[in-house]
């Protein structure tokens, strides 16, 4: 499904927002949720259903939500991480059981520090010693909390327990135990999603810088996950901003069949003025090319996202 009308855009945005809000409720008050594990499965199915409607539009809305505001950070981070883990699991051909446990771990990996995570996103000063200790123990504590709420799947719990454990990085991804494989993927996705999101004390990094950091600045053993991440969303995913080599600024609308040559909507001209309407540009067909990625904070203008996604729908039908 592509976004053809403003009503379709509003409906789809509302569904993603409702999913994020519902996830925020179960992460924020887990002890009050009956049949917690079933709720996680429900949100996973909801997420998959939205992605099946249009993955590019889903990514566009997610990256816009994740990079534009720190409000509700914990739920946004969990949802972005779960979507990326789902796409990577499909890309790597993981068995269904591993895919399910990876996504459920992504949704719940920080449940022991939900309130703290939201607090830190809006905090200017560095974490206190007490906060640093809570961060240090949150992985194991999250697994224990989930176990106390009835989650019995050991792979789900162990993936969370070890998702900050660098010892799981030893060996080729396909040859290591499932828990190490899933923990390694989750750690890379967790880092990437955290880097692109803004905090009160810093702006979010561009998605390109975040991906390159995972691929090139981490241990070589993480390259396999980082490259899979780039294959599924691109260095410049839908919903992120780029500067073109003629000084225009564009927002990425959709991935194309050629890696890292997405469809973009040019929204700011070379003089720095807002373009109304935006202009569709297929970067794979020639210049201007993408010069650099931009952090979301670099684009202050209010954009017509419905019109941009409508242009993306046209591009998908007329590549």
Secondary structure as GFF3:
##gff-version 3
##sequence-region A 1 319
A	DSSP	alpha_helix	6	28	.	.	.	ID=ss1
A	DSSP	three_ten_helix	30	32	.	.	.	ID=ss2
A	DSSP	alpha_helix	36	53	.	.	.	ID=ss3
A	DSSP	alpha_helix	55	68	.	.	.	ID=ss4
A	DSSP	alpha_helix	73	92	.	.	.	ID=ss5
A	DSSP	alpha_helix	96	108	.	.	.	ID=ss6
A	DSSP	three_ten_helix	111	113	.	.	.	ID=ss7
A	DSSP	alpha_helix	114	121	.	.	.	ID=ss8
A	DSSP	alpha_helix	129	148	.	.	.	ID=ss9
A	DSSP	alpha_helix	154	161	.	.	.	ID=ss10
A	DSSP	three_ten_helix	166	169	.	.	.	ID=ss11
A	DSSP	three_ten_helix	173	175	.	.	.	ID=ss12
A	DSSP	alpha_helix	178	196	.	.	.	ID=ss13
A	DSSP	alpha_helix	207	216	.	.	.	ID=ss14
A	DSSP	three_ten_helix	220	222	.	.	.	ID=ss15
A	DSSP	alpha_helix	223	233	.	.	.	ID=ss16
A	DSSP	beta_strand	241	244	.	.	.	ID=ss17
A	DSSP	beta_strand	249	254	.	.	.	ID=ss18
A	DSSP	beta_strand	263	268	.	.	.	ID=ss19
A	DSSP	beta_strand	274	282	.	.	.	ID=ss20
A	DSSP	three_ten_helix	283	285	.	.	.	ID=ss21
A	DSSP	beta_strand	290	294	.	.	.	ID=ss22
A	DSSP	three_ten_helix	296	298	.	.	.	ID=ss23
A	DSSP	alpha_helix	305	317	.	.	.	ID=ss24
###
